[in-house]
């Protein structure tokens, strides 16, 4: 993880910088009413939010695969990592960021 710089911790999450990317990594526990928990029957999820620092664009596929496969961010490389697109009624875009999830 030599090119992954740990910045700070807040609210149970760790923040990192990797080149032009900014990451927030957390282990989230969902309520039973949450769509993630309801859909998969899983309440604990590893979650990474990835944004491109200082730009209004999304991280590339190569950025995402590099982060998941080449860095120890808590993802189990033998299991699927998911990206959800919520129903329109739940959609909120507060930042240009992608969110990756894996049952913990």
VENWO-V521952 format. One record per pair of residues at least 4 apart in sequence whose ideal C-beta (glycine too) atoms are under 7 Angstrom apart, sorted by sequence separation. I is the first residue (numbers start at 1). J is the second residue. D is the distance in Angstrom with one decimal. If there is no record, write none. Layout:
BEGIN
i & j & d
I & J & D
I & J & D
END
This chain:
BEGIN
i & j & d
9 & 13 & 6.8
30 & 34 & 3.9
34 & 38 & 6.6
35 & 39 & 5.7
36 & 40 & 6.4
59 & 63 & 4.0
61 & 65 & 6.3
62 & 66 & 6.1
63 & 67 & 6.5
64 & 68 & 6.3
65 & 69 & 5.6
66 & 70 & 5.3
67 & 71 & 5.6
86 & 90 & 4.2
9 & 14 & 5.3
17 & 22 & 5.9
18 & 23 & 6.5
32 & 37 & 5.5
37 & 42 & 6.2
52 & 57 & 5.4
59 & 64 & 5.8
86 & 91 & 5.3
30 & 36 & 5.3
31 & 37 & 6.7
37 & 43 & 5.0
52 & 58 & 6.9
67 & 73 & 6.5
75 & 81 & 5.7
8 & 15 & 5.2
16 & 23 & 4.3
30 & 37 & 4.1
52 & 59 & 5.8
68 & 75 & 5.3
6 & 14 & 6.4
7 & 15 & 4.4
15 & 23 & 6.6
69 & 77 & 6.3
7 & 16 & 6.2
15 & 24 & 5.5
16 & 25 & 6.8
36 & 45 & 6.0
50 & 59 & 4.7
6 & 16 & 5.5
7 & 17 & 5.9
5 & 16 & 6.3
13 & 24 & 5.2
14 & 25 & 4.9
4 & 16 & 5.5
5 & 17 & 4.6
13 & 25 & 6.2
13 & 26 & 3.9
30 & 43 & 5.2
50 & 63 & 7.0
68 & 81 & 5.4
4 & 18 & 5.0
12 & 26 & 6.0
29 & 43 & 5.7
50 & 64 & 6.6
3 & 18 & 6.2
29 & 44 & 5.5
30 & 45 & 6.5
83 & 98 & 6.4
3 & 19 & 6.7
83 & 99 & 6.6
27 & 44 & 6.6
28 & 45 & 5.0
50 & 67 & 6.7
83 & 100 & 5.9
84 & 101 & 6.6
27 & 46 & 5.9
28 & 47 & 4.9
81 & 100 & 5.2
82 & 101 & 4.8
82 & 102 & 6.7
26 & 47 & 5.0
81 & 102 & 4.9
25 & 48 & 5.1
79 & 102 & 6.0
23 & 48 & 5.8
24 & 49 & 4.3
48 & 73 & 6.0
23 & 49 & 6.9
76 & 102 & 6.6
23 & 50 & 5.7
75 & 102 & 5.3
46 & 74 & 4.9
21 & 50 & 5.9
22 & 51 & 5.0
46 & 75 & 6.0
21 & 52 & 6.2
22 & 53 & 4.6
20 & 52 & 5.7
21 & 53 & 6.8
68 & 100 & 6.8
20 & 53 & 5.7
64 & 98 & 6.8
64 & 100 & 6.7
21 & 59 & 5.9
58 & 96 & 5.8
57 & 96 & 6.2
59 & 98 & 5.6
56 & 96 & 5.2
58 & 98 & 5.7
21 & 63 & 5.9
51 & 95 & 5.9
52 & 96 & 6.9
51 & 96 & 6.0
51 & 97 & 4.1
50 & 97 & 6.2
25 & 73 & 5.5
49 & 97 & 5.1
50 & 98 & 5.0
18 & 67 & 6.7
25 & 74 & 6.5
49 & 99 & 5.3
50 & 100 & 6.9
35 & 86 & 6.9
47 & 99 & 6.5
48 & 100 & 4.8
47 & 101 & 5.6
46 & 101 & 6.9
45 & 101 & 5.0
46 & 102 & 4.7
45 & 102 & 6.8
45 & 103 & 6.1
46 & 104 & 5.0
45 & 104 & 5.8
44 & 104 & 4.0
42 & 103 & 4.2
40 & 103 & 6.5
36 & 101 & 6.8
4 & 71 & 5.4
1 & 71 & 5.4
1 & 72 & 6.1
27 & 104 & 5.8
END
